[in-house]
Amino acid sequence: MSIRPDIHSQTKKTIYNVYNFFKTLTSKKEQPEVANFFRQCQERTAEACAVSLSTVQRICKESKTISFGVEEELGVGSSVDIKFRSPRKHYSRDKPITKLDDFDGEVVRRVVHSFYDKGEFPTSAKILATLREKINYRGSKSSVKIILKKLNFKYKQCNDGRKFLMEWSDIVAARVKFLRKMNELRTNGDTRPMVYLDETWVNQNHTRGRIWQNQENTEGLKVPTEKGSRLIICHAGSPSFGFVKDSKLIFRCNSGNNKDYHSQMNAAIFEKWYLQMLMNLEEPSIIVMDNASYHSALLEDYPKSNSRKADVQQWLHDKNIDFSPVETLDELRAKVKLAMPRGKIYKLDRLTHQMGHEVVRLPPYHCQYNPIELIWAQFKGRVAEKNSTFKIADVEALVNKEIDAITTDDWAKCGEHCAKLQEEDFHKAGLRDEILEPIILTINPDDSSSSDDDDDEE
């Protein structure tokens, strides 16, 4: 049985030593029969070492190359210790499965919360087992840790050495603030309609995950392998009356290679659509939107962290804030920070208030509170089912048709689901405080977060 070609350096050296030994035997003139037998050194070496002749030839060729290189470096005639190279090791490792859509990401967040709600402490192993059961997740424990980091969870070190998985406090605060506001509006009997808005996209080749074809691929629906061009959709609606009339915005992407619609949507396009949508509202409303960058242009521009010193000085001068020409850029930035308002004032929020409406901001990473996300899921499912030509013009017509087919009942059901979810989470938020307080008291105040490489402990 021959040895594999990618053999270890030590094995190569052993074979090469056997070859050299046989080669010395060929020079024994006093034993001509032995010299003649070993004259075919490479063949005899292959037989003795149980390897193929090509393997011996390759090792001999490699030895000449290495010897020549060493002689060039040290000088001809130098004693050469040949060191063969071992083959590179190839490890087959599974890629981490960390790409989840918004809804599955929210399932992860709720799984973590569910352990605390039951009085248990979440670990990566527990979370992984639950995700496999709930969403058939096929990733590993290390993949779960990456997902948790993306969702702004981190491990905090306690005084007794244990580590607990905690959600970032600013995310928790934003969630509770939103839930409390929505609860107050419902409790106080506010009759203003809730108008939710969002953007989404549909690819030209958007279709169902599984389609019928025969084994020969001669019958059935043939789907292009690429995503094709993309349509960006922006709309607003309310569980009270459905979509806002004449507020549908659909346009084509410049390129079909964009990962999502955020690279095509910008503040100028959104602001123009948003103001028109507000004018289409028939009564004062509560506008619920997320914190996308093009939703969140500030009312006033402030110097950025990479602004030049002259620009920062000009801003301070325009604001009538005293500064000295000899002050460093860091000193000037400190004055800018003191002049900034404690809370962010968004341009769209001010415009909305001036037009008689109110804005409520969704907490980051909580799309489940927005009923239009459920509307988009229904709508995309219908488009995927009926898309058969995979032509962008046909897909655009289909998108318009299916959006118009969304009924007030669809909106009412989605709105009811989200309102129920908001109330349940608002109730749990208060109880979770009592559960987590004993843990928070044991956290080491000098520890910001534990290393991502550390194992979590219960």
TORZA-133237 format. One record per residue (C-alpha): residue number from 1; residue in three letters; chain; x, y, z. Coordinates in pm, 1 decimal, padded with zeros to 6 digits. Example, Ala and Ser with C-alpha at 12.3 -4.5 7.8 and 13.67 -1.06 7.14 Angstrom:
TORZA-133237
    k    r  c        px        py        pz
    1  ala  A   01230.0  -00450.0   00780.0
    2  ser  A   01367.0  -00106.0   00714.0
//
This chain:
TORZA-133237
    k    r  c        px        py        pz
    1  met  A   00000.0   00000.0   00000.0
    2  ser  A   00162.6   00330.2  -00110.9
    3  ile  A   00194.9   00639.7   00108.7
    4  arg  A  -00009.7   00947.2   00010.6
    5  pro  A   00177.6   01212.6  -00194.7
    6  asp  A   00134.3   01477.4   00076.4
    7  ile  A   00362.4   01297.0   00321.9
    8  his  A   00529.7   01447.0   00627.3
    9  ser  A   00881.0   01595.7   00613.3
   10  gln  A   01023.2   01330.0   00848.8
   11  thr  A   00891.9   01051.1   00627.2
   12  lys  A   01042.2   01223.1   00323.8
   13  lys  A   01378.1   01239.8   00498.9
   14  thr  A   01365.3   00868.7   00589.4
   15  ile  A   01293.7   00771.7   00228.6
   16  tyr  A   01570.8   01000.0   00108.7
   17  asn  A   01818.7   00842.8   00356.8
   18  val  A   01728.2   00495.2   00230.5
   19  tyr  A   01789.8   00615.2  -00124.3
   20  asn  A   02131.6   00755.1  -00030.1
   21  phe  A   02224.5   00432.3   00148.4
   22  phe  A   02140.8   00225.4  -00159.9
   23  lys  A   02337.0   00471.5  -00371.9
   24  thr  A   02653.2   00414.9  -00164.3
   25  leu  A   02620.2   00041.1  -00215.7
   26  thr  A   02653.9   00085.8  -00592.5
   27  ser  A   03015.4   00196.4  -00542.4
   28  lys  A   03128.4  -00128.5  -00370.5
   29  lys  A   03363.9  -00267.1  -00634.5
   30  glu  A   03463.2  -00559.0  -00412.2
   31  gln  A   03101.9  -00681.4  -00425.2
   32  pro  A   02997.7  -00634.9  -00788.1
   33  glu  A   02675.1  -00838.5  -00753.3
   34  val  A   02555.7  -00605.0  -00471.1
   35  ala  A   02653.9  -00295.6  -00666.9
   36  asn  A   02464.4  -00416.4  -00973.9
   37  phe  A   02152.3  -00501.1  -00768.9
   38  phe  A   02129.9  -00152.5  -00616.0
   39  arg  A   02224.4   00035.8  -00931.7
   40  gln  A   01853.7   00114.7  -00982.2
   41  cys  A   01845.7   00307.1  -00652.8
   42  gln  A   01507.9   00473.2  -00689.7
   43  glu  A   01329.1   00146.9  -00780.4
   44  arg  A   01491.1  -00037.5  -00487.7
   45  thr  A   01400.7   00248.4  -00249.7
   46  ala  A   01035.8   00237.5  -00360.2
   47  glu  A   01024.8  -00138.8  -00294.5
   48  ala  A   01195.9  -00107.9   00045.3
   49  cys  A   00975.9   00180.7   00169.4
   50  ala  A   00651.8   00053.7   00014.2
   51  val  A   00592.2   00372.1  -00177.3
   52  ser  A   00548.6   00444.6  -00545.5
   53  leu  A   00842.2   00516.4  -00775.6
   54  ser  A   00696.5   00861.8  -00852.6
   55  thr  A   00704.2   00945.7  -00481.2
   56  val  A   01075.7   00862.4  -00457.3
   57  gln  A   01146.0   01060.2  -00775.3
   58  arg  A   00960.5   01360.6  -00638.8
   59  ile  A   01153.4   01346.8  -00308.4
   60  cys  A   01484.8   01326.0  -00492.0
   61  lys  A   01389.2   01622.9  -00708.5
   62  glu  A   01287.2   01822.5  -00399.7
   63  ser  A   01619.9   01740.6  -00231.3
   64  lys  A   01814.0   01881.9  -00527.6
   65  thr  A   01610.2   02202.7  -00519.9
   66  ile  A   01662.6   02248.8  -00145.1
   67  ser  A   02034.3   02163.5  -00169.1
   68  phe  A   02085.7   02411.3  -00451.7
   69  gly  A   01913.2   02688.1  -00255.9
   70  val  A   02120.6   02625.8   00055.9
   71  glu  A   02446.5   02605.9  -00143.3
   72  glu  A   02369.9   02939.1  -00307.0
   73  glu  A   02317.7   03095.5   00035.7
   74  leu  A   02609.3   02930.4   00221.2
   75  gly  A   02846.5   02870.0  -00068.6
   76  val  A   02921.7   02566.8  -00284.5
   77  gly  A   03081.0   02281.1  -00096.9
   78  ser  A   02909.5   02362.3   00232.9
   79  ser  A   02765.8   02080.3   00439.8
   80  val  A   02393.5   02074.6   00366.7
   81  asp  A   02133.8   01938.5   00606.7
   82  ile  A   01828.3   01890.6   00388.5
   83  lys  A   01504.5   01985.6   00560.2
   84  phe  A   01202.3   01874.2   00366.0
   85  arg  A   00877.8   02067.0   00380.2
   86  ser  A   00563.4   01918.8   00531.7
   87  pro  A   00237.7   01967.0   00341.5
   88  arg  A   00009.7   02246.0   00453.8
   89  lys  A  -00267.8   02128.9   00680.3
   90  his  A  -00616.1   02192.8   00552.4
   91  tyr  A  -00889.1   02218.7   00811.5
   92  ser  A  -01249.1   02194.8   00706.2
   93  arg  A  -01443.5   02427.1   00933.0
   94  asp  A  -01809.3   02507.4   00905.3
   95  lys  A  -01887.2   02871.5   00839.5
   96  pro  A  -02066.6   03043.7   01129.0
   97  ile  A  -02438.5   03083.3   01069.6
   98  thr  A  -02498.5   03436.5   01189.2
   99  lys  A  -02714.4   03592.6   00918.5
  100  leu  A  -03070.2   03611.0   01050.7
  101  asp  A  -03357.5   03826.1   00931.0
  102  asp  A  -03515.1   04082.8   01162.1
  103  phe  A  -03785.6   03846.7   01284.5
  104  asp  A  -03547.7   03559.7   01367.1
  105  gly  A  -03316.6   03809.7   01536.0
  106  glu  A  -03607.5   03914.7   01752.2
  107  val  A  -03672.9   03548.3   01835.9
  108  val  A  -03316.7   03532.1   01973.1
  109  arg  A  -03380.3   03841.4   02187.6
  110  arg  A  -03704.3   03696.2   02322.2
  111  val  A  -03539.4   03362.8   02399.7
  112  val  A  -03281.4   03542.6   02615.2
  113  his  A  -03555.3   03738.6   02793.5
  114  ser  A  -03762.6   03423.8   02847.0
  115  phe  A  -03490.2   03266.1   03061.5
  116  tyr  A  -03479.6   03566.7   03292.9
  117  asp  A  -03859.9   03574.8   03304.3
  118  lys  A  -03854.3   03214.1   03429.2
  119  gly  A  -03587.7   03291.8   03688.2
  120  glu  A  -03314.7   03111.3   03490.0
  121  phe  A  -02986.7   03248.7   03358.3
  122  pro  A  -02929.2   03223.1   02982.3
  123  thr  A  -02613.8   03057.8   02850.2
  124  ser  A  -02506.8   03007.4   02489.8
  125  ala  A  -02579.0   02634.0   02514.7
  126  lys  A  -02931.7   02692.2   02648.7
  127  ile  A  -03004.8   02957.7   02387.3
  128  leu  A  -02876.7   02731.5   02108.0
  129  ala  A  -03097.9   02441.5   02219.2
  130  thr  A  -03405.8   02665.8   02230.5
  131  leu  A  -03333.6   02821.2   01888.1
  132  arg  A  -03298.8   02477.4   01731.1
  133  glu  A  -03642.5   02396.4   01863.2
  134  lys  A  -03812.1   02725.3   01773.2
  135  ile  A  -03664.3   02824.0   01433.8
  136  asn  A  -03472.3   02507.9   01336.7
  137  tyr  A  -03144.3   02695.4   01376.2
  138  arg  A  -02843.8   02496.1   01247.4
  139  gly  A  -02557.9   02707.1   01380.3
  140  ser  A  -02313.0   02637.9   01662.1
  141  lys  A  -02260.8   02785.6   02006.9
  142  ser  A  -01992.0   03018.2   01872.0
  143  ser  A  -02235.3   03138.1   01604.2
  144  val  A  -02491.3   03214.3   01874.6
  145  lys  A  -02233.0   03427.3   02057.5
  146  ile  A  -02171.5   03630.6   01741.2
  147  ile  A  -02547.2   03684.9   01697.5
  148  leu  A  -02583.3   03794.3   02059.3
  149  lys  A  -02305.4   04048.3   02012.5
  150  lys  A  -02478.7   04186.3   01701.8
  151  leu  A  -02799.8   04219.9   01903.7
  152  asn  A  -02610.4   04424.5   02165.8
  153  phe  A  -02587.3   04161.4   02436.8
  154  lys  A  -02266.8   04118.4   02634.0
  155  tyr  A  -02133.1   03912.1   02922.6
  156  lys  A  -02073.4   04095.5   03249.2
  157  gln  A  -01830.9   03969.3   03511.5
  158  cys  A  -01967.3   03932.4   03865.0
  159  asn  A  -01777.8   03953.8   04191.9
  160  asp  A  -01797.4   03576.7   04241.9
  161  gly  A  -01640.4   03504.2   03901.3
  162  arg  A  -01959.3   03412.2   03718.2
  163  lys  A  -02057.9   03580.6   03393.0
  164  phe  A  -02412.0   03684.0   03303.8
  165  leu  A  -02554.5   03775.7   02967.0
  166  met  A  -02689.5   04129.5   02980.7
  167  glu  A  -02856.7   04351.3   02721.3
  168  trp  A  -02713.7   04697.6   02659.7
  169  ser  A  -02883.4   04943.0   02895.2
  170  asp  A  -02950.6   05200.9   02622.5
  171  ile  A  -03143.6   04939.7   02419.2
  172  val  A  -03345.2   04843.9   02727.0
  173  ala  A  -03415.2   05209.5   02807.7
  174  ala  A  -03530.4   05283.1   02451.1
  175  arg  A  -03761.3   04981.1   02455.6
  176  val  A  -03920.4   05067.1   02789.9
  177  lys  A  -03960.9   05433.3   02689.6
  178  phe  A  -04145.0   05330.4   02372.3
  179  leu  A  -04364.6   05072.8   02548.4
  180  arg  A  -04455.8   05317.8   02826.7
  181  lys  A  -04551.8   05584.6   02571.7
  182  met  A  -04771.4   05343.6   02374.3
  183  asn  A  -04931.1   05216.7   02694.8
  184  glu  A  -05012.0   05571.4   02807.2
  185  leu  A  -05171.8   05655.0   02471.7
  186  arg  A  -05398.0   05350.1   02492.1
  187  thr  A  -05473.9   05391.6   02863.2
  188  asn  A  -05564.6   05759.0   02822.9
  189  gly  A  -05802.3   05679.7   02538.1
  190  asp  A  -05612.3   05881.3   02276.2
  191  thr  A  -05827.5   05868.4   01962.1
  192  arg  A  -05557.7   05979.4   01717.3
  193  pro  A  -05478.3   05703.5   01465.5
  194  met  A  -05139.1   05533.9   01483.7
  195  val  A  -04962.9   05561.7   01148.4
  196  tyr  A  -04672.4   05324.1   01098.1
  197  leu  A  -04423.0   05366.5   00814.1
  198  asp  A  -04137.4   05162.6   00677.4
  199  glu  A  -03938.5   05079.0   00364.1
  200  thr  A  -03876.2   04741.8   00202.9
  201  trp  A  -03760.2   04596.3  -00127.8
  202  val  A  -03851.2   04325.1  -00378.4
  203  asn  A  -03600.5   04160.8  -00611.9
  204  gln  A  -03679.4   04099.3  -00976.3
  205  asn  A  -03639.2   03721.5  -00929.0
  206  his  A  -03822.7   03709.5  -00595.8
  207  thr  A  -04003.2   03376.3  -00570.0
  208  arg  A  -04089.1   03095.4  -00331.5
  209  gly  A  -03810.1   02901.7  -00163.7
  210  arg  A  -03925.5   02575.6  -00324.4
  211  ile  A  -04069.0   02537.9  -00672.8
  212  trp  A  -04177.0   02233.7  -00872.5
  213  gln  A  -03956.7   02087.2  -01145.7
  214  asn  A  -03928.1   01736.1  -01285.6
  215  gln  A  -03603.1   01540.8  -01246.8
  216  glu  A  -03487.2   01628.1  -01598.3
  217  asn  A  -03556.1   02003.1  -01543.6
  218  thr  A  -03758.8   02002.4  -01864.2
  219  glu  A  -04086.2   02097.3  -01698.0
  220  gly  A  -04177.9   02339.7  -01424.4
  221  leu  A  -04086.4   02698.1  -01337.8
  222  lys  A  -03726.8   02790.4  -01417.0
  223  val  A  -03592.8   03061.8  -01187.4
  224  pro  A  -03282.6   03271.9  -01266.7
  225  thr  A  -02999.4   03212.5  -01021.9
  226  glu  A  -02926.7   03584.5  -00960.9
  227  lys  A  -03149.0   03830.8  -00773.4
  228  gly  A  -03179.5   04070.4  -01065.8
  229  ser  A  -03291.2   04431.6  -01038.3
  230  arg  A  -03458.2   04562.7  -00725.3
  231  leu  A  -03763.2   04771.2  -00640.8
  232  ile  A  -03763.3   04999.7  -00336.4
  233  ile  A  -04100.9   05045.7  -00166.3
  234  cys  A  -04192.2   05310.1   00089.4
  235  his  A  -04541.4   05335.3   00239.4
  236  ala  A  -04736.9   05417.6   00554.6
  237  gly  A  -05054.9   05282.4   00703.8
  238  ser  A  -05267.6   05249.9   01013.7
  239  pro  A  -05467.1   04970.0   01179.4
  240  ser  A  -05753.3   05223.5   01185.6
  241  phe  A  -05790.0   05283.2   00811.6
  242  gly  A  -05525.1   05086.8   00618.0
  243  phe  A  -05266.6   05243.9   00390.1
  244  val  A  -05249.0   05623.1   00371.0
  245  lys  A  -05405.8   05728.7   00041.5
  246  asp  A  -05176.6   05837.7  -00241.6
  247  ser  A  -04865.5   05770.8  -00032.9
  248  lys  A  -04715.2   05473.5  -00212.4
  249  leu  A  -04357.6   05524.4  -00333.6
  250  ile  A  -04198.6   05262.2  -00562.3
  251  phe  A  -03879.5   05311.7  -00759.7
  252  arg  A  -03609.6   05097.8  -00915.8
  253  cys  A  -03257.6   05060.8  -00776.9
  254  asn  A  -02971.8   05181.8  -00991.5
  255  ser  A  -02797.5   04849.0  -00940.7
  256  gly  A  -02919.8   04501.1  -00855.6
  257  asn  A  -02604.6   04420.5  -00658.5
  258  asn  A  -02691.7   04628.0  -00350.8
  259  lys  A  -02726.2   04428.4  -00033.6
  260  asp  A  -03032.2   04622.5   00083.2
  261  tyr  A  -03237.7   04930.8   00008.9
  262  his  A  -03050.0   05158.9   00249.7
  263  ser  A  -02783.6   05232.8  -00010.7
  264  gln  A  -03050.3   05369.8  -00249.0
  265  met  A  -03280.2   05549.5  -00004.3
  266  asn  A  -03150.7   05878.9   00133.3
  267  ala  A  -03271.9   06167.4   00349.1
  268  ala  A  -03371.9   06387.8   00052.5
  269  ile  A  -03593.3   06120.5  -00110.3
  270  phe  A  -03745.9   06019.6   00220.7
  271  glu  A  -03815.7   06375.2   00340.4
  272  lys  A  -03994.5   06463.5   00015.5
  273  trp  A  -04212.0   06150.9   00042.1
  274  tyr  A  -04270.4   06199.8   00415.3
  275  leu  A  -04400.5   06557.1   00385.5
  276  gln  A  -04636.7   06451.7   00107.8
  277  met  A  -04760.1   06161.5   00322.5
  278  leu  A  -04830.6   06399.2   00613.3
  279  met  A  -05035.4   06624.5   00385.6
  280  asn  A  -05241.1   06320.1   00281.5
  281  leu  A  -05347.1   06248.7   00641.4
  282  glu  A  -05703.3   06358.1   00708.4
  283  glu  A  -05664.6   06414.8   01084.1
  284  pro  A  -05393.4   06465.3   01347.6
  285  ser  A  -05207.2   06136.0   01391.1
  286  ile  A  -04926.8   05966.7   01582.0
  287  ile  A  -04645.6   05875.4   01342.9
  288  val  A  -04442.8   05569.3   01447.0
  289  met  A  -04107.9   05524.3   01271.6
  290  asp  A  -03774.5   05355.1   01332.7
  291  asn  A  -03433.3   05517.1   01366.7
  292  ala  A  -03292.8   05468.2   01016.8
  293  ser  A  -03029.9   05729.9   00933.1
  294  tyr  A  -03250.6   05899.9   00671.8
  295  his  A  -03531.1   05923.7   00930.2
  296  ser  A  -03301.2   06084.8   01180.8
  297  ala  A  -03144.3   06395.2   01024.3
  298  leu  A  -03081.2   06640.5   01307.8
  299  leu  A  -03249.6   06979.9   01311.1
  300  glu  A  -02910.7   07142.8   01340.4
  301  asp  A  -02573.9   07022.3   01215.4
  302  tyr  A  -02292.4   06994.4   01465.9
  303  pro  A  -01919.5   06950.6   01396.8
  304  lys  A  -01835.6   06583.9   01341.7
  305  ser  A  -01549.9   06399.8   01508.8
  306  asn  A  -01343.8   06435.1   01189.3
  307  ser  A  -01417.1   06806.3   01137.0
  308  arg  A  -01123.9   07040.4   01081.2
  309  lys  A  -01019.3   07280.4   01355.8
  310  ala  A  -01114.2   07582.3   01141.6
  311  asp  A  -01467.4   07442.7   01092.3
  312  val  A  -01510.6   07386.1   01465.9
  313  gln  A  -01390.7   07740.4   01536.8
  314  gln  A  -01634.5   07879.9   01280.8
  315  trp  A  -01923.1   07688.1   01438.5
  316  leu  A  -01836.9   07822.8   01784.3
  317  his  A  -01809.6   08175.6   01640.9
  318  asp  A  -02154.0   08145.9   01477.0
  319  lys  A  -02297.8   08035.9   01812.2
  320  asn  A  -02132.5   08326.2   01996.9
  321  ile  A  -01936.3   08085.1   02214.0
  322  asp  A  -01606.2   08228.1   02339.9
  323  phe  A  -01286.4   08040.1   02256.1
  324  ser  A  -00918.2   08122.3   02232.0
  325  pro  A  -00718.8   08081.3   01909.0
  326  val  A  -00455.1   07888.3   02107.1
  327  glu  A  -00702.0   07625.0   02229.6
  328  thr  A  -00646.3   07277.0   02090.1
  329  leu  A  -00898.7   07089.7   01879.7
  330  asp  A  -00989.4   06865.9   02173.5
  331  glu  A  -01064.8   07171.2   02388.4
  332  leu  A  -01284.4   07314.5   02115.2
  333  arg  A  -01471.9   06984.8   02078.5
  334  ala  A  -01538.8   06983.7   02452.5
  335  lys  A  -01708.5   07324.2   02414.2
  336  val  A  -01915.7   07190.9   02123.5
  337  lys  A  -02027.0   06898.3   02338.1
  338  leu  A  -02136.9   07130.7   02618.2
  339  ala  A  -02337.8   07339.4   02369.3
  340  met  A  -02524.1   07039.7   02226.2
  341  pro  A  -02872.4   06967.8   02369.7
  342  arg  A  -02907.9   06667.8   02598.3
  343  gly  A  -03167.7   06506.3   02372.6
  344  lys  A  -03147.1   06481.5   01995.0
  345  ile  A  -03383.4   06709.2   01805.8
  346  tyr  A  -03472.4   06559.9   01469.3
  347  lys  A  -03567.3   06770.3   01169.3
  348  leu  A  -03863.9   06547.9   01075.1
  349  asp  A  -03997.6   06550.4   01431.8
  350  arg  A  -04008.9   06929.7   01430.2
  351  leu  A  -04182.1   06938.9   01087.7
  352  thr  A  -04431.4   06675.2   01202.5
  353  his  A  -04520.1   06876.4   01514.1
  354  gln  A  -04566.6   07192.1   01309.2
  355  met  A  -04819.3   07007.3   01090.4
  356  gly  A  -05023.6   06896.6   01393.9
  357  his  A  -04892.3   06540.8   01437.2
  358  glu  A  -04667.5   06362.1   01686.9
  359  val  A  -04371.9   06127.5   01631.5
  360  val  A  -04297.3   05819.1   01841.1
  361  arg  A  -03966.8   05643.3   01773.7
  362  leu  A  -03939.7   05264.5   01774.3
  363  pro  A  -03656.2   05119.3   01984.9
  364  pro  A  -03360.2   04988.0   01781.7
  365  tyr  A  -03382.1   04623.0   01666.8
  366  his  A  -03751.9   04585.6   01758.2
  367  cys  A  -03931.2   04552.4   01426.5
  368  gln  A  -04190.5   04322.0   01586.6
  369  tyr  A  -04368.2   04629.0   01731.2
  370  asn  A  -04435.5   04766.0   01381.4
  371  pro  A  -04742.8   04609.4   01212.5
  372  ile  A  -04627.0   04719.7   00867.1
  373  glu  A  -04351.3   04457.2   00896.5
  374  leu  A  -04623.0   04190.5   00907.2
  375  ile  A  -04794.8   04359.9   00612.9
  376  trp  A  -04469.5   04343.0   00416.9
  377  ala  A  -04435.1   03973.2   00498.2
  378  gln  A  -04785.9   03900.2   00363.7
  379  phe  A  -04731.4   04114.8   00056.6
  380  lys  A  -04393.9   03960.1  -00029.9
  381  gly  A  -04538.2   03612.0   00005.5
  382  arg  A  -04807.9   03692.8  -00249.9
  383  val  A  -04554.5   03844.3  -00490.1
  384  ala  A  -04330.4   03537.1  -00457.7
  385  glu  A  -04624.9   03307.9  -00531.5
  386  lys  A  -04734.8   03495.1  -00845.8
  387  asn  A  -04399.7   03601.1  -00993.7
  388  ser  A  -04354.6   03380.4  -01300.3
  389  thr  A  -04194.2   03594.1  -01573.7
  390  phe  A  -03910.1   03743.1  -01365.2
  391  lys  A  -03920.1   04060.7  -01571.8
  392  ile  A  -03876.7   04383.4  -01377.4
  393  ala  A  -04171.9   04554.9  -01549.5
  394  asp  A  -04401.9   04262.7  -01466.2
  395  val  A  -04273.2   04248.6  -01108.4
  396  glu  A  -04335.9   04622.4  -01067.8
  397  ala  A  -04694.7   04581.7  -01189.9
  398  leu  A  -04740.9   04284.0  -00957.4
  399  val  A  -04602.3   04480.6  -00660.8
  400  asn  A  -04845.9   04764.8  -00720.4
  401  lys  A  -05135.9   04521.6  -00752.7
  402  glu  A  -05054.3   04327.2  -00435.9
  403  ile  A  -05000.2   04640.6  -00226.2
  404  asp  A  -05339.6   04770.9  -00336.5
  405  ala  A  -05489.9   04433.2  -00242.8
  406  ile  A  -05394.5   04475.9   00126.6
  407  thr  A  -05720.7   04539.3   00310.2
  408  thr  A  -05816.9   04736.6   00619.6
  409  asp  A  -05887.1   04402.1   00790.0
  410  asp  A  -05528.0   04292.6   00721.4
  411  trp  A  -05403.9   04610.9   00887.0
  412  ala  A  -05642.9   04572.6   01181.4
  413  lys  A  -05527.6   04216.0   01254.1
  414  cys  A  -05159.0   04309.8   01232.1
  415  gly  A  -05216.0   04616.5   01449.9
  416  glu  A  -05398.9   04411.3   01712.2
  417  his  A  -05116.0   04158.1   01721.4
  418  cys  A  -04849.3   04426.6   01771.2
  419  ala  A  -05053.2   04613.3   02035.1
  420  lys  A  -05091.9   04291.0   02232.4
  421  leu  A  -04718.7   04228.0   02204.4
  422  gln  A  -04641.0   04580.0   02327.4
  423  glu  A  -04866.2   04542.2   02631.2
  424  glu  A  -04718.2   04204.3   02723.8
  425  asp  A  -04362.6   04333.2   02696.9
  426  phe  A  -04444.7   04645.9   02898.3
  427  his  A  -04576.6   04427.3   03178.6
  428  lys  A  -04269.1   04199.2   03161.9
  429  ala  A  -04031.1   04497.5   03169.6
  430  gly  A  -04135.9   04584.2   03525.6
  431  leu  A  -04109.8   04225.1   03646.4
  432  arg  A  -03772.3   04180.0   03478.9
  433  asp  A  -03632.1   04468.0   03684.1
  434  glu  A  -03703.6   04276.3   04004.4
  435  ile  A  -03544.1   03959.3   03865.7
  436  leu  A  -03227.0   04126.7   03738.1
  437  glu  A  -03162.2   04362.9   04029.3
  438  pro  A  -02993.5   04098.8   04253.6
  439  ile  A  -02766.5   04006.6   03960.3
  440  ile  A  -02681.3   04366.7   03874.1
  441  leu  A  -02579.7   04432.1   04234.5
  442  thr  A  -02313.4   04157.2   04209.3
  443  ile  A  -02159.1   04284.0   03884.2
  444  asn  A  -01807.1   04414.2   03918.7
  445  pro  A  -01831.6   04791.2   03852.4
  446  asp  A  -01479.5   04796.7   03703.6
  447  asp  A  -01569.3   04539.5   03437.2
  448  ser  A  -01726.6   04682.9   03121.2
  449  ser  A  -01770.5   04344.7   02955.9
  450  ser  A  -01607.6   04004.5   02948.3
  451  ser  A  -01390.8   03884.6   02662.7
  452  asp  A  -01582.5   03740.5   02369.6
  453  asp  A  -01354.3   03436.7   02383.6
  454  asp  A  -01450.1   03348.7   02740.9
  455  asp  A  -01697.7   03070.7   02798.7
  456  asp  A  -02020.9   03180.0   02959.1
  457  glu  A  -02106.5   03024.6   03290.8
  458  glu  A  -02440.9   02976.7   03455.4
//
